[in-house]
Amino acid sequence: MKTPARVLGLVLATVVTFIAGSGAAFADAPVGGAWPEGQGRSVLDTIILFGGGTAGLFVLVALFGLLTARNNYVPPSPSTELETTSHDNSPAHH
């Protein structure tokens, strides 16, 4: 397959995907006066909708991080005393 055919196929696939994806958006809007125009969202409602969702997500991730955080094990500091396992002076048998 030659390069122009590959580019044409990529462009054609992009255009078809765009048209097919836009079809659902066009179908969502009624045509004519069957449905009256409803009240739109105010700017404050839009900010609360998107900003509140984002802030809520940040809070959720922070709470998850706090709940799953744990302290790492810190071993006790080494002592200066020597510990022996046997009290006799016989050599160890291997």
All heavy atoms as an XYZ file, in Angstrom:
676
protein
N       0.852     -1.161      0.000
C       0.000      0.000      0.000
C       0.904      1.232      0.000
O       1.854      1.327      0.752
C      -0.882     -0.038      1.252
C      -1.902      1.076      1.282
S      -2.870      1.088      2.784
C      -4.170     -0.016      2.337
N       0.584      2.166     -0.833
C       1.396      3.381     -0.976
C       1.020      4.412      0.090
O      -0.049      4.351      0.693
C       1.169      3.986     -2.362
C       1.451      3.023     -3.489
C       2.774      3.307     -4.062
C       2.959      2.348     -5.243
N       4.289      2.220     -5.604
N       1.889      5.353      0.307
C       1.693      6.368      1.332
C       0.447      7.225      1.086
O      -0.302      7.485      2.029
C       2.947      7.261      1.430
O       4.074      6.430      1.720
C       2.803      8.288      2.529
N       0.157      7.683     -0.144
C      -1.068      8.473     -0.341
C      -2.337      7.688      0.026
O      -3.287      8.247      0.579
C      -1.055      8.828     -1.826
C       0.375      8.775     -2.211
C       0.973      7.691     -1.374
N      -2.353      6.392     -0.249
C      -3.519      5.592      0.094
C      -3.664      5.476      1.614
O      -4.784      5.492      2.141
C      -3.399      4.208     -0.534
N      -2.558      5.370      2.310
C      -2.606      5.318      3.776
C      -3.124      6.630      4.353
O      -3.944      6.636      5.279
C      -1.222      5.023      4.344
C      -0.756      3.622      4.085
C       0.617      3.390      4.654
N       1.066      2.030      4.351
C       2.277      1.595      4.558
N       3.176      2.406      5.078
N       2.600      0.359      4.266
N      -2.647      7.747      3.838
C      -3.086      9.054      4.314
C      -4.570      9.248      4.004
O      -5.338      9.722      4.852
C      -2.231     10.183      3.688
C      -2.808     11.552      4.013
C      -0.789     10.080      4.163
N      -5.000      8.869      2.808
C      -6.407      8.995      2.438
C      -7.278      8.109      3.337
O      -8.352      8.532      3.771
C      -6.619      8.612      0.967
C      -8.066      8.710      0.468
C      -8.538     10.152      0.515
C      -8.183      8.146     -0.933
N      -6.827      6.923      3.646
C      -7.573      6.041      4.539
C      -7.689      6.618      5.937
O      -8.746      6.532      6.583
N      -6.614      7.218      6.436
C      -6.626      7.838      7.758
C      -7.569      9.032      7.793
O      -8.362      9.183      8.737
C      -5.210      8.264      8.148
C      -5.051      8.896      9.525
C      -5.397      7.883     10.602
C      -3.636      9.406      9.699
N      -7.515      9.871      6.757
C      -8.406     11.038      6.696
C      -9.859     10.586      6.579
O     -10.750     11.119      7.250
C      -8.000     11.957      5.519
C      -9.053     13.021      5.267
C      -6.648     12.594      5.796
N     -10.126      9.586      5.733
C     -11.482      9.086      5.557
C     -12.014      8.480      6.865
O     -13.161      8.717      7.251
C     -11.510      8.043      4.438
C     -12.887      7.498      4.069
C     -13.770      8.626      3.552
C     -12.760      6.398      3.040
N     -11.188      7.733      7.582
C     -11.612      7.154      8.856
C     -11.904      8.248      9.880
O     -12.873      8.149     10.648
C     -10.526      6.215      9.382
N     -11.104      9.308      9.894
C     -11.330     10.418     10.821
C     -12.643     11.127     10.510
O     -13.427     11.438     11.408
C     -10.161     11.415     10.756
O      -8.945     10.715     11.031
C     -10.327     12.542     11.746
N     -12.911     11.375      9.226
C     -14.143     12.062      8.825
C     -15.363     11.208      9.150
O     -16.359     11.700      9.693
C     -14.091     12.433      7.323
C     -15.442     12.892      6.818
C     -13.043     13.505      7.087
N     -15.304      9.920      8.865
C     -16.437      9.030      9.146
C     -16.683      8.943     10.653
O     -17.833      8.973     11.115
C     -16.194      7.633      8.530
C     -17.195      6.618      9.043
C     -16.255      7.714      7.012
N     -15.623      8.854     11.442
C     -15.768      8.807     12.892
C     -16.369     10.106     13.420
O     -17.234     10.087     14.303
C     -14.406      8.553     13.564
O     -13.854      7.348     13.036
C     -14.543      8.444     15.063
N     -15.949     11.240     12.874
C     -16.488     12.533     13.303
C     -17.974     12.642     12.965
O     -18.777     13.073     13.796
C     -15.708     13.672     12.638
C     -16.236     15.036     12.990
C     -15.983     15.581     14.233
C     -16.990     15.757     12.081
C     -16.473     16.833     14.566
C     -17.485     17.006     12.404
C     -17.221     17.544     13.644
N     -18.355     12.228     11.784
C     -19.764     12.307     11.371
C     -20.612     11.343     12.202
O     -21.705     11.695     12.659
C     -19.900     12.029      9.863
C     -19.292     13.193      9.074
C     -21.355     11.826      9.471
C     -19.193     12.942      7.591
N     -20.119     10.134     12.429
C     -20.882      9.162     13.221
C     -20.993      9.622     14.675
O     -22.038      9.437     15.310
C     -20.208      7.798     13.153
N     -19.963     10.208     15.218
C     -20.012     10.700     16.586
C     -20.893     11.926     16.727
O     -21.515     12.140     17.772
N     -20.978     12.735     15.694
C     -21.826     13.922     15.743
C     -23.293     13.582     15.577
O     -24.153     14.377     15.940
C     -21.420     14.903     14.641
O     -20.072     15.263     14.787
N     -23.592     12.429     15.043
C     -24.986     12.047     14.821
C     -25.779     12.002     16.112
O     -26.939     12.413     16.150
N     -25.196     11.521     17.193
C     -25.896     11.459     18.472
C     -26.177     12.858     19.006
O     -27.238     13.104     19.585
C     -25.081     10.668     19.478
N     -25.272     13.779     18.797
C     -25.488     15.147     19.263
C     -26.594     15.820     18.455
O     -27.409     16.570     19.006
C     -24.203     15.942     19.161
N     -26.646     15.571     17.166
C     -27.710     16.151     16.342
C     -29.062     15.522     16.694
O     -30.090     16.188     16.658
C     -27.415     15.967     14.859
C     -26.279     16.817     14.371
C     -25.251     16.264     13.644
C     -26.226     18.178     14.649
C     -24.204     17.039     13.198
C     -25.190     18.959     14.203
C     -24.166     18.389     13.475
N     -29.088     14.260     17.022
C     -30.342     13.590     17.361
C     -30.870     14.071     18.701
O     -32.065     13.982     18.970
C     -30.128     12.078     17.399
N     -30.021     14.595     19.567
C     -30.432     15.046     20.885
C     -31.219     16.352     20.820
O     -32.030     16.635     21.688
C     -29.194     15.210     21.768
C     -29.547     15.456     23.218
O     -30.590     14.938     23.656
O     -28.791     16.144     23.902
N     -30.995     17.158     19.808
C     -31.650     18.458     19.700
C     -32.961     18.312     18.927
O     -32.963     17.827     17.799
C     -30.730     19.445     18.994
N     -34.088     18.711     19.534
C     -35.361     18.605     18.814
C     -35.454     19.625     17.689
O     -34.866     20.700     17.764
C     -36.405     18.887     19.895
C     -35.689     19.705     20.906
C     -34.255     19.252     20.865
N     -36.178     19.273     16.670
C     -36.366     20.160     15.529
C     -37.763     20.749     15.615
O     -38.735     20.030     15.820
C     -36.191     19.391     14.199
C     -36.436     20.311     13.024
C     -34.823     18.763     14.138
N     -37.872     22.056     15.464
C     -39.182     22.693     15.486
C     -39.566     23.179     16.867
O     -38.776     23.205     17.805
N     -40.836     23.531     17.023
C     -41.309     24.091     18.280
C     -42.004     23.077     19.172
O     -42.818     23.453     20.011
N     -41.742     21.788     18.968
C     -42.402     20.767     19.773
C     -42.015     20.888     21.241
O     -42.854     20.718     22.117
C     -42.047     19.382     19.249
N     -40.765     21.171     21.513
C     -40.301     21.326     22.882
C     -39.868     22.766     23.086
O     -38.991     23.271     22.376
C     -39.120     20.408     23.167
C     -39.473     18.957     23.222
C     -40.718     18.418     23.268
C     -38.568     17.875     23.220
N     -40.651     17.069     23.298
C     -39.333     16.691     23.275
C     -37.191     17.769     23.188
C     -38.763     15.429     23.301
C     -36.616     16.517     23.217
C     -37.398     15.359     23.274
N     -40.443     23.436     24.048
C     -40.021     24.823     24.280
C     -38.618     24.857     24.875
O     -38.181     23.909     25.515
C     -41.056     25.364     25.269
C     -41.627     24.156     25.926
C     -41.525     23.034     24.930
N     -37.972     25.958     24.658
C     -36.601     26.144     25.164
C     -36.640     26.257     26.689
O     -37.396     27.053     27.242
C     -35.991     27.413     24.556
C     -34.518     27.590     24.795
C     -33.676     26.624     23.984
O     -34.104     26.217     22.893
O     -32.589     26.273     24.462
N     -35.892     25.440     27.365
C     -35.864     25.464     28.821
C     -34.906     26.512     29.340
O     -34.203     27.185     28.585
N     -34.883     26.642     30.663
C     -33.960     27.595     31.269
C     -32.544     27.059     31.158
O     -32.285     25.880     31.402
C     -34.298     27.807     32.733
C     -35.587     28.546     32.979
C     -35.843     28.745     34.462
O     -35.155     28.171     35.296
N     -36.838     29.556     34.779
N     -31.634     27.932     30.789
C     -30.235     27.539     30.692
C     -29.562     27.597     32.045
O     -30.101     28.126     33.022
N     -28.391     27.051     32.128
C     -27.613     27.109     33.367
C     -26.941     28.463     33.470
O     -26.467     29.023     32.487
C     -26.534     26.029     33.371
C     -27.038     24.637     33.513
C     -25.842     23.715     33.750
N     -26.244     22.341     33.770
C     -26.629     21.708     34.881
N     -26.642     22.342     36.013
N     -26.985     20.452     34.831
N     -26.871     28.958     34.689
C     -26.132     30.187     34.905
C     -24.644     29.857     34.955
O     -24.241     28.694     35.038
C     -26.574     30.858     36.210
O     -26.167     30.072     37.313
N     -23.836     30.877     34.921
C     -22.387     30.687     34.982
C     -22.006     30.064     36.323
O     -21.154     29.174     36.394
C     -21.654     32.032     34.764
C     -20.163     31.876     34.952
C     -21.960     32.580     33.383
N     -22.675     30.487     37.399
C     -22.373     29.947     38.723
C     -22.734     28.468     38.795
O     -21.974     27.667     39.362
C     -23.134     30.734     39.791
C     -22.899     30.308     41.241
C     -21.421     30.488     41.585
C     -23.770     31.096     42.173
N     -23.868     28.084     38.211
C     -24.243     26.665     38.182
C     -23.212     25.835     37.421
O     -22.873     24.724     37.831
C     -25.616     26.484     37.533
C     -26.752     26.923     38.429
O     -26.527     27.019     39.651
O     -27.854     27.173     37.905
N     -22.734     26.354     36.315
C     -21.732     25.631     35.525
C     -20.424     25.492     36.297
O     -19.799     24.430     36.288
C     -21.485     26.356     34.192
O     -22.734     26.524     33.527
C     -20.544     25.569     33.301
N     -20.017     26.563     36.978
C     -18.776     26.506     37.770
C     -18.919     25.492     38.900
O     -18.000     24.704     39.169
C     -18.417     27.907     38.310
C     -17.971     28.801     37.166
C     -17.326     27.823     39.375
C     -17.755     30.243     37.566
N     -20.080     25.490     39.564
C     -20.293     24.532     40.651
C     -20.316     23.107     40.115
O     -19.766     22.191     40.730
C     -21.587     24.871     41.418
C     -21.399     26.155     42.205
C     -22.006     23.729     42.330
C     -22.659     26.669     42.866
N     -20.948     22.909     38.957
C     -21.034     21.573     38.377
C     -19.651     21.012     38.065
O     -19.292     19.924     38.506
C     -21.889     21.595     37.106
C     -21.991     20.272     36.354
C     -22.791     19.272     37.177
C     -22.634     20.472     35.007
N     -18.865     21.763     37.310
C     -17.552     21.249     36.905
C     -16.497     21.426     37.997
O     -15.715     20.530     38.269
C     -17.100     21.911     35.607
C     -17.954     21.541     34.439
C     -18.767     22.476     33.828
C     -17.972     20.245     33.961
C     -19.564     22.130     32.760
C     -18.771     19.881     32.888
C     -19.573     20.840     32.291
N     -16.478     22.587     38.633
C     -15.497     22.827     39.691
C     -15.770     21.992     40.922
O     -14.845     21.490     41.562
N     -17.048     21.791     41.255
C     -17.387     20.967     42.407
C     -17.005     19.518     42.192
O     -16.519     18.844     43.101
N     -17.215     19.036     40.982
C     -16.813     17.660     40.677
C     -15.305     17.483     40.765
O     -14.813     16.486     41.302
N     -14.583     18.466     40.278
C     -13.122     18.393     40.329
C     -12.629     18.479     41.773
O     -11.765     17.704     42.193
C     -12.507     19.534     39.500
O     -13.019     19.460     38.172
C     -11.000     19.433     39.458
N     -13.201     19.405     42.546
C     -12.796     19.535     43.949
C     -13.156     18.275     44.723
O     -12.385     17.813     45.569
C     -13.462     20.760     44.568
N     -14.327     17.715     44.439
C     -14.723     16.472     45.105
C     -13.782     15.331     44.788
O     -13.463     14.509     45.647
N     -13.319     15.274     43.560
C     -12.366     14.238     43.169
C     -11.040     14.405     43.903
O     -10.441     13.430     44.359
C     -12.157     14.265     41.654
C     -11.342     13.136     41.055
C     -12.027     11.795     41.313
C     -11.152     13.347     39.570
N     -10.583     15.642     44.039
C      -9.350     15.900     44.786
C      -9.502     15.475     46.244
O      -8.602     14.865     46.826
C      -8.962     17.385     44.716
C      -8.119     17.730     43.530
C      -8.671     18.401     42.455
C      -6.785     17.388     43.479
C      -7.909     18.718     41.349
C      -6.012     17.704     42.379
C      -6.579     18.371     41.310
N     -10.651     15.789     46.852
C     -10.890     15.407     48.247
C     -10.927     13.888     48.372
O     -10.354     13.308     49.310
C     -12.196     16.046     48.761
C     -12.629     15.450     50.081
C     -12.030     17.549     48.885
N     -11.578     13.210     47.435
C     -11.661     11.756     47.473
C     -10.282     11.112     47.367
O      -9.950     10.191     48.117
C     -12.564     11.264     46.338
C     -12.839      9.778     46.287
C     -13.722      9.383     47.458
C     -13.519      9.423     44.984
N      -9.455     11.608     46.462
C      -8.103     11.057     46.304
C      -7.265     11.344     47.547
O      -6.501     10.483     48.008
C      -7.435     11.632     45.032
C      -5.955     11.310     44.985
C      -8.125     11.104     43.795
N      -7.413     12.539     48.134
C      -6.652     12.869     49.347
C      -7.076     11.982     50.514
O      -6.227     11.491     51.269
C      -6.847     14.343     49.695
N      -8.378     11.749     50.659
C      -8.835     10.871     51.733
C      -8.348      9.440     51.527
O      -7.947      8.774     52.476
C     -10.364     10.894     51.811
C     -10.977     12.139     52.433
C     -12.490     12.081     52.340
C     -10.534     12.287     53.870
N      -8.375      8.975     50.303
C      -7.868      7.635     50.020
C      -6.384      7.544     50.360
O      -5.919      6.559     50.925
C      -8.096      7.272     48.554
C      -7.624      5.900     48.193
C      -8.331      4.785     48.600
C      -6.462      5.719     47.459
C      -7.896      3.511     48.284
C      -6.019      4.455     47.133
C      -6.741      3.341     47.548
N      -5.631      8.588     50.014
C      -4.205      8.606     50.342
C      -3.959      8.606     51.836
O      -3.060      7.938     52.335
N      -4.768      9.350     52.581
C      -4.598      9.382     54.033
C      -4.988      8.063     54.679
O      -4.354      7.617     55.643
C      -5.439     10.508     54.636
C      -4.924     11.922     54.388
C      -5.938     12.945     54.894
C      -3.585     12.134     55.061
N      -6.035      7.433     54.158
C      -6.484      6.175     54.748
C      -5.542      5.016     54.452
O      -5.447      4.075     55.231
C      -7.891      5.836     54.254
C      -8.997      6.752     54.774
C     -10.315      6.407     54.115
C      -9.122      6.635     56.278
N      -4.860      5.072     53.334
C      -3.974      3.962     52.980
C      -2.524      4.223     53.363
O      -1.692      3.336     53.217
C      -4.041      3.676     51.477
O      -3.684      4.859     50.750
C      -5.428      3.223     51.079
N      -2.228      5.427     53.857
C      -0.846      5.720     54.260
C      -0.527      4.945     55.530
O      -1.362      4.748     56.395
C      -0.667      7.213     54.502
N       0.701      4.486     55.628
C       1.127      3.762     56.824
C       2.567      4.129     57.117
O       3.318      4.557     56.245
C       0.990      2.260     56.635
C       1.819      1.720     55.489
C       1.534      0.246     55.271
N       2.215     -0.215     54.091
C       3.423     -0.759     54.078
N       4.082     -0.921     55.187
N       3.964     -1.152     52.948
N       2.926      3.951     58.354
C       4.307      4.231     58.744
C       5.162      3.016     58.408
O       4.756      1.876     58.633
C       4.389      4.519     60.242
C       3.693      5.812     60.583
O       3.622      6.713     59.763
N       3.161      5.894     61.777
N       6.317      3.274     57.896
C       7.232      2.178     57.600
C       7.852      1.660     58.888
O       8.031      2.390     59.865
C       8.337      2.641     56.649
C       7.802      2.918     55.267
O       6.825      2.306     54.847
N       8.433      3.836     54.564
N       8.185      0.398     58.891
C       8.803     -0.232     60.066
C      10.206      0.327     60.252
O      11.007      0.368     59.329
C       8.859     -1.747     59.884
C       9.637     -2.445     60.965
C       9.132     -2.563     62.249
C      10.895     -2.978     60.700
C       9.846     -3.197     63.248
C      11.623     -3.616     61.680
C      11.091     -3.723     62.963
O      11.809     -4.332     63.941
N      10.486      0.766     61.461
C      11.818      1.253     61.804
C      12.382      0.287     62.840
O      11.871      0.188     63.950
C      11.767      2.680     62.382
C      13.154      3.156     62.773
C      11.125      3.625     61.392
N      13.418     -0.452     62.484
C      13.968     -1.424     63.436
C      14.638     -0.704     64.607
O      15.078      0.433     64.491
C      14.990     -2.199     62.604
C      15.349     -1.290     61.488
C      14.142     -0.447     61.220
N      14.711     -1.372     65.749
C      15.378     -0.734     66.895
C      16.864     -0.559     66.616
O      17.465     -1.289     65.822
C      15.141     -1.725     68.034
C      14.822     -3.021     67.381
C      14.202     -2.696     66.062
N      17.431      0.414     67.262
C      18.855      0.668     67.043
C      19.680     -0.494     67.603
O      19.302     -1.113     68.595
C      19.271      1.974     67.716
O      19.031      1.881     69.099
N      20.783     -0.817     66.964
C      21.588     -1.953     67.427
C      22.216     -1.669     68.790
O      22.595     -0.555     69.114
C      22.654     -2.100     66.345
C      22.688     -0.805     65.627
C      21.340     -0.181     65.783
N      22.296     -2.716     69.586
C      22.899     -2.557     70.915
C      24.405     -2.824     70.828
O      24.898     -3.430     69.883
C      22.249     -3.513     71.908
O      22.540     -4.844     71.534
N      25.084     -2.397     71.845
C      26.542     -2.581     71.866
C      26.931     -3.861     72.588
O      28.108     -4.226     72.620
C      27.217     -1.387     72.553
O      26.670     -1.234     73.856
C      27.004     -0.119     71.748
N      25.969     -4.557     73.172
C      26.268     -5.797     73.883
C      26.361     -6.951     72.902
O      25.621     -7.009     71.927
C      25.175     -6.081     74.900
C      25.050     -5.010     75.963
C      23.902     -5.314     76.907
O      23.340     -6.421     76.831
O      23.565     -4.435     77.700
N      27.275     -7.875     73.175
C      27.419     -9.067     72.346
C      26.588    -10.181     72.946
O      26.647    -10.439     74.150
C      28.882     -9.496     72.255
C      29.823     -8.538     71.526
C      31.265     -9.051     71.605
C      29.402     -8.413     70.085
N      25.827    -10.848     72.145
C      25.017    -11.959     72.624
C      25.666    -13.254     72.165
O      26.054    -13.388     71.009
C      23.599    -11.864     72.086
C      22.844    -10.660     72.593
C      21.413    -10.651     72.090
O      20.923    -11.707     71.648
O      20.805     -9.583     72.141
N      25.770    -14.196     73.064
C      26.306    -15.507     72.712
C      25.185    -16.525     72.757
O      24.247    -16.403     73.553
C      27.420    -15.925     73.674
O      26.890    -15.944     74.989
C      28.590    -14.953     73.609
N      25.284    -17.542     71.936
C      24.229    -18.550     71.890
C      24.544    -19.743     72.779
O      23.659    -20.469     73.170
C      24.009    -19.026     70.451
O      25.248    -19.496     69.928
C      23.494    -17.884     69.609
N      25.807    -19.980     73.074
C      26.160    -21.101     73.958
C      27.093    -20.577     75.050
O      27.842    -19.646     74.854
C      26.842    -22.213     73.163
O      28.061    -21.750     72.650
N      27.004    -21.253     76.184
C      27.803    -20.795     77.320
C      29.098    -21.587     77.483
O      29.926    -21.241     78.296
C      26.982    -20.900     78.599
C      25.791    -19.980     78.570
N      25.917    -18.606     78.673
C      24.478    -20.216     78.428
C      24.733    -18.057     78.611
N      23.836    -19.009     78.454
N      29.259    -22.624     76.715
C      30.530    -23.368     76.815
C      31.470    -22.905     75.705
O      31.067    -22.290     74.738
C      30.294    -24.882     76.758
C      29.553    -25.280     75.493
O      29.820    -24.678     74.440
O      28.725    -26.209     75.546
N      32.705    -23.219     75.857
C      33.729    -22.763     74.909
C      34.061    -23.804     73.867
O      35.128    -23.745     73.269
C      34.998    -22.359     75.671
C      34.753    -21.111     76.500
O      33.912    -20.295     76.153
N      35.510    -20.971     77.580
N      33.192    -24.748     73.639
C      33.489    -25.787     72.630
C      33.239    -25.221     71.233
O      32.366    -24.387     71.021
C      32.608    -27.005     72.860
O      31.249    -26.648     72.709
N      34.039    -25.691     70.280
C      33.863    -25.191     68.909
C      32.540    -25.701     68.337
O      32.026    -26.751     68.707
C      35.056    -25.754     68.153
C      35.508    -26.900     68.957
C      35.153    -26.624     70.370
N      32.011    -24.960     67.408
C      30.750    -25.340     66.782
C      30.968    -26.477     65.814
O      31.968    -26.532     65.099
C      30.169    -24.141     66.042
N      30.085    -27.462     65.787
C      30.182    -28.595     64.871
C      29.307    -28.324     63.660
O      28.132    -28.028     63.777
C      29.719    -29.890     65.551
C      30.547    -30.258     66.736
N      31.922    -30.425     66.665
C      30.231    -30.495     68.030
C      32.397    -30.750     67.851
N      31.368    -30.798     68.702
N      29.893    -28.439     62.504
C      29.147    -28.165     61.269
C      28.805    -29.418     60.556
O      29.449    -30.355     60.415
C      29.940    -27.232     60.356
C      30.147    -25.876     60.931
N      29.168    -24.932     61.025
C      31.235    -25.308     61.501
C      29.628    -23.841     61.573
N      30.904    -24.039     61.874
